[in-house]
């Protein structure tokens, strides 16, 4: 048979198999905690004795497989008990009345990974930036629920940058710094501390550590 005379080396080489492409979305839940220095520093210092507070929260990050952009949904909370005050010529007088304040931001951010996949194969660190919009639920009132207090929601924006590193096979850790602005939130009521100090912004500068589940 003439086909038996064909050498195998004369046959065209078989194409090498293409690497498998992962499709779909990758979801990574996370928890975080940090310190926030509030823009309305005189107002917070007058009520709580300091202009910063502990903020904790969590959420989920969604990213298409092999993509560099991602979207994050996050809910966090600041809560503390201070004292009602009266301000006259920027002098603060303690009225001796306890008051509880909580701020619950609900934030959606769109981000981009600055570290390319080829670089990530040589270094485990991943840097990223993000920005988005948030709805900040502000509550103020007596420490006991016997009397209704103030409850309002304000819209703000946030920008953040972070650096992520592996903590284990399925855990990642990240350090983030976030700036947020919530204009026209404080000082709307006559005689309020924010209005007397001419401070309206409910945002601030937040430094936090985050633990993510997933790669």
N, C-alpha and C positions, 0 to 999 in steps of 0.2 A: 504494500500500500504506500502511495507517495507521501501520505501525511506522516508516516513514521520517520521520514528523512528530515523533518523540521526540527531543528534544535530548540530546546527550551529557552536558550538565551536569546533566540530571535523573536520570542514573543514579547509584546509590549508589557512593560511592568504594570503590575496591579496598583491602582491608586491607593495611597495610604489612607486608612480610615480617619475621618475628621473627628476632632475631639467633641465629646458630648457637650451640648449647650444646655445649661440649666435655665429653665424658663419658670415664670411665675414670680410671686412676690415673697420676699423674706420679711417676716415679722419678728421684731425683737422687743419684748417687754423690758421695762427698766424701772429702777427706783433711784431716787437721788435725795441729797440733803446738802445744805450750804448756808452761807451767811449773806444777807442783803443789807447794804447801806442805802437808806432811803433818801431820795432827793429832797423831800420835805424834812430835813434833818432837825430844824428848830422845833417843828411841830411834834415830831416823834420823841425828841429828847425831853420836851416839856411834859408829855403825857406818861412816857415809860421810863424816863431817866437815861435813855440812850437812843441813838439815831440808827441803830441796826437791829436786826432780829434774825432768828433761825427760821429757815424755810425748808420744808420737806415736801416730797411729792413723788409722782411716778407717771407712767404713761406707756406708750408703745411707739416704736419706729417702724415704718414700712418702707421697703426699698425694692425695686425690681432687681432680679438676679443679674449680676454682672454690670449693674448701672452705678453711676457715681452720684446721682441725685437721690434724695430721700425726702420723706415727709414725716413729721413727728406730731403726735397729739399728747399733751401733758396737762395734768392737773396738780397744782401745788397749794400750799397753805401756810400762812403766817397767822399766829394767834398769840395774844398777850393781854394781860390785865394791868391797867395803869390807873391814874387818878385824873378826874376832871380838874381843869385849871382855868384861871382867868388871867388874861394878859392885858397889861396897861403900860403903854410906852415901852413895849418889849420886855417888861418885867413880869415874870410868871408868879402867880399866886395859887398855891395848892388849895383847892376847895374841899379836900378830904372826902370826895365822893368817888367810890370805885367805878371803873368803867372797863368793859371788855371790848376789844377790837379784833376782828379777824378779816383777813384778805385772802380770797381764794381765786387765783388766776387760772383761767381755762385757756390754754394757748395752742395754736396751730402754727407750726413753722415749716418752711420749705428750705432744705439745705443741699449742700454740694460738697462732696469729698474732694479735697485738694490733692490728696495723695493718689497717684495713678496705680492701677493694679500691678504693673510691672515693678514699680518701686516697692509695693507692699510685699512682694515675694522675697525681697532682700531685707526689709525692715518691717517689724510688726506694728509700728506706730501708724496711725491714720489721723491726719488733721482735716478739719472741716469747718465750714461757716454756714450760718442759717439765719433766717429772718422770717417774721410773720406777724400775726395779729393775735390779740388776746382780749378776753372778757374778764374783768376783775370784779368779783362780787365782794363788796365792802359791807361789813356789819359792825354796828357799834351800839352798845347799850349796857345795862346793868349786868354784873356777872351771873345773876340768877335769871331764869327765863320767866319770872313772874310778870315782868313788864316788857312790853314790846319796845324794841329799839329801832335804829335806823338800818335799812337794808337797801343798797343801791348797787347797780351794775354799771361799770364804766368800760369803754373800749380803749385799748392801747396798742402799741406796737413794741416789738422786741427784735434785737440783733444779738447774735451770739457767735462765739468761736470756741473750738474745743480740740482736744488731743486725746485719742483713744488708743489703748494698749490692751493686749490679752492678759487676763488674770488666771486663765485655765483653759481647758479644752472647749468648754461651752460658756465661759464667762468672759466679759470684756469690761474694763474700767475706763472711765473718761473724766477728765477735768475740764470744766467749762467756765467761761466768764460771759455774763449776759447783761446787757443794758436794756432797760425798758422805760418807756415813757407813757404815762396815762394822764394826759392834760385835762384840765378843767374838772378834776375829780374832787379836790379838797377846797374848802373855803367858800362853798356856795351858800352856806347858811350865815345869817347875820350873827356876829359875835363868835363865830367858830375860830378855833385856834389857827387853822390853815389860812383863813381870811385875814386874821390879825397879823400873821407873819408874812402875808403875801406869798404863800406857798400853795400851789394848786395841783402839782404833779404827784401822783400816787406811785410812781415808778421808782427805780433806783438801779444800783449796780450790784449784781449777784454773782458770787463765786460759789460753785458747787462741785461735788463729786458724784458721779453716776455709775451704777453697776447695771450692765445689760446682760440678758440671757440670749445667747446666740453668737454666731461668728460674724 
